[in-house]
């Protein structure tokens, strides 16, 4: 871990020759690697050191002495303070190129595998795309009261936001009213966070209340919900305690019109944050998997059925497996509501022993994986892949994809046909990607 101290404040100039996986510029000073926030490849910058480590130092950009042609003026007034998006100073088309390089570098350096071809990067709108997230809330008297926002670059603090250019407009417009709402509540010191989510209809807000709310605070929340046409939920404890302020809210949901499917979800359920990119990602996954009427497809880490139900429109049969029992229930409900009879769902922790799972004994012809950041190595090592001709792997972390790709290629005899980045989170360093494997 980087250490701070008297030497951590020194200033110097440095040339930047690379971009790190987390979006910082990388240079060298006296033979030591330096990670510089706010710097781009090819730039010479004046920096202030912010941390020291035996193997590397950390710094932040004070002045750009020689700018990259790819540098743009960040449009967000909170850039540099809020940690929500750290790549606003890099042109959007260059961001996705950097993510393609990160993916290729991880595959080669960690997995020692190279795809036969790189897929064209998937992109959608660069701004106003985020439909799900979490604002931190903190009462800070020295800053004038309540703060609502993402964490600052120093994660000990909450950024005092008045807008956010990456969240959907309906959510950005709520930031100031939410700040004023909570500042007027008795429980303003006990609201820890607000989760937001929006499908095709109204925004839903989940308030994490650390104490029971008084009648006056509940009345204020109800008035806020009515005035801004948002659904209000409270979470006094764990996820199971989430409940609506009113019982008559319509179901949250979003449509995939190209497949004639509507998904319904609850306010803390996982959905992909970028709706247009999600639709493009589903289309690409199906095109790469090439499901047909004779195929039995296994969809691991299936969630609400984001891929499962569209796959069922062209595959003979699809089996979805997910560790969250609530999501499995909602996936089954979504299949039933959409009249999809050839999709079946099971609940199983795919990081643990699955030898007793009945679905595992079924013979599959194709496999889709969409695991969390940790990847899918535990379940892959337990799977009988015989007969699975093609695997499509959707990844939210290129390092775990690279590790799992190495296993599939070097241990299980698959060939990595194609891989490419997908810009699910523009303006951030987050790399989403997709890869397709074929049996040897």
Buried (B, 14 or more C-beta within 10 A) or exposed (E): EBEEEEEBEEEBBBBBEBBBBEBBBBBBBEEEBBBBBBBBBBBBBBBBBBBBEEEBBBBBBBEBEEEBEBBEEBEBEBBBBBBBBBBBBBBBEBBBBBBBBBBBBBBEEBBEBBBEEBBEBBBBEBBBBBBBBBBBBBBEEEEEBBBBBBBBBEEEBBBBBEBBBBBBEBBBBBBEBBBEBBBBBEBBBBBEBBBBBBBEBBBBBBBBBEEEBEEEBBEBBEEBBEEBEBBBBBBBEEEEEBEBBEEEBEEBBBBBEEBEBBBBBBBBBBBBBBBEBBBBBBBBBBEBBBBEEEBBBBBBBBBBBBBBBBBBBBBBBBBBBBBBEBBBBBBBBBBEBBEBEBBBBBBBBBBEEBEEBEBBEEEBBBBBBBBBEEBBBBBBEBBEBEEBBBBBBBBBBBBBBBBBBBBBBEEBEBBBBBBBBBBBBBBBBBBBBBBBBEBE
